[in-house]
Amino acid sequence: MANNKTIIDISEDMNRVDQAITKLLHNRSLWNDFFLQPETVLTKLGLPPRFGSKKDEWKLNRIFYALLTNKKLVRLVLQKYQVFSSTRSNSEGNKAVLDGLKQGRLVSPPNADMEAFAFFTKNQEDFRQFLTLALTDLNQKGLLFEQLTSEEVEKRINLMMESAAETMKNGGKSSQDIDSGVMGCVVGPVCIAVCLVGVVAQAAVGVTPLGLGTYIPNGQALEELIEQSIEGDDGSAQALWTMGRLLELTGELMLFINRMER
């Protein structure tokens, strides 16, 4: 198979996720298309180009929902995210998130992308469990770009773990020649899992008392936004609108998934 250059830049990729979801929040007319073809719409809104050719587009859209309906995978992401969130200081991160919301934008806390990547990958057992849950399920459903044996899945997992370690050594950036079979079967699905399962997980935990690392302030910060909005502060009103849109999008996505599974 021919080699392909795969560029990884964690901070830039996270910025693209924030920007793409922000555009989606502001364009309600795209939501139905997003539910039907999520990967296609997010790519058009600025996420990194899809893996695979045009003929594989239907498969990538199915991968999106296969990952979000993988309950063991989502539970693992939520569980680890709660632990990660509790290890960070709130003030700087909450200010960045709140400033973004007041401008109608989703903005991740400073350095949260690299810290989260380090947190999720440093525990080899947990990271292997994440990759195993994702790739085994996708392989069993025939959604990878080739059917793999259990030994081949294990090999791909080992390659991804090596790649993650190299990316951390390079400050979150790497440029590698990866066999197209590996890229299609591993890099694509895992990138989608990290970006999209992570976004939904953030929205889900945002309504709990965790605070940092989510787009939804809570407790006193939320009360202050409401009070300032009543007093006529446009920024606070914009923040409430943005949070409401995010919760609405997440709720409609969950309804779509629940009905699709019936």
DALINHU-V829426 format. One line per field, one symbol per residue. burial: 1 if it has 9 or more other C-alpha atoms within 8 Angstrom, else 0. A space follows every 10 residues. Layout:
BEGIN
burial->???
END
This chain:
BEGIN
burial->0001010111 1011111111 1111100001 1011101111 1110111001 0000001001 1111111101 0011011101 1101100000 0111011101 1111111110 0111010111 1000011101 1111111110 0011000000 0011011001 1001111100 0111000111 1111111111 0110111101 1110110001 1111111100 0110110110 0010111111 1110111011 0010011000 00
END
